[in-house]
Amino acid sequence: MDYYFTYLGAVLKTFGKSVSSFFQGSPMSFSEQQVEYENAFNVYSVNFSAGGWVMYVLFIILLAAIVTGLVLLIVFGIKKLIEYIKKKKGHDTDKLLKEIEELNLELYDVTMEKNRILELSKQSEGLPGFDPNARKDAKKGEDKSGARFARLLTVDETYKDG
């Protein structure tokens, strides 16, 4: 098992060398790192005992778990960032929809006020007022006489004689 710990020391030394060369501005290439890791494995793995091989397998599993964890951390971080951006844009959409609703209510109020003013001006001039029920009947196409197109009948009667 002593050979395994010697191997682990060589691997960590190679890792430290690659990290320090990265921060110094001349990083080791991936192929150079791979060659150094393979050389360390070939030199020390020949003398591994059963405990050394078990520790080697555990080390590989731990290394794979760390790499997987980092990848998942990055993926979930990006996912959260996208959700945050969508939520922020959704907030703007909700804000705009609320403003549109308020403007529609204000437009309705102004239209009702305009109709009230027109009704008052018609009453002051002596003209007949606006009857909302008559308009509904006209829309339905019904009249008190039962004819479907009562207004057209009145036009026909007016121009009947030429």
HURAHU-V88167 format. One record per helix or strand. SS is the DSSP state (A for helix, B for strand). FROM is the first residue (numbers start at 1). TO is the last residue. If there is no record, write none. Layout:
ss-><SS	SS>
from-><FROM	FROM>
to-><TO	TO>
//
This chain:
ss-><A	A	A	A	A>
from-><2	30	50	132	150>
to-><24	47	125	140	158>
//
